[in-house]
Amino acid sequence: MLELMEWLAERGVTTVLKVDGDRMTEHRKAWMVIVSGGPLGDDSFFRADLTTADGCLDSLLAHLKGKGLSPFK
């Protein structure tokens, strides 16, 4: 995930990956990923709240692919 975040930052995309301790102890969707800006567009904003970091990564990669931006070209 850190390599992907760096790759996105080099392209002007702001990325946040967060885990919420309160949500974790309550067995709720504790992981969150947010991306915006850069080649995703000025009005772009993507957020996913999921139960695992891997889920956030998968969701983010699918979103990026849909926007025509992928580190796997």
Secondary structure as UniProt FT lines:
FT   HELIX           2..10
FT   TURN            11..12
FT   STRAND          14..19
FT   HELIX           21..25
FT   TURN            26..27
FT   STRAND          31..36
FT   HELIX           38..40
FT   TURN            42..43
FT   STRAND          46..50
FT   HELIX           53..66
FT   TURN            67..68
FT   TURN            71..72
//
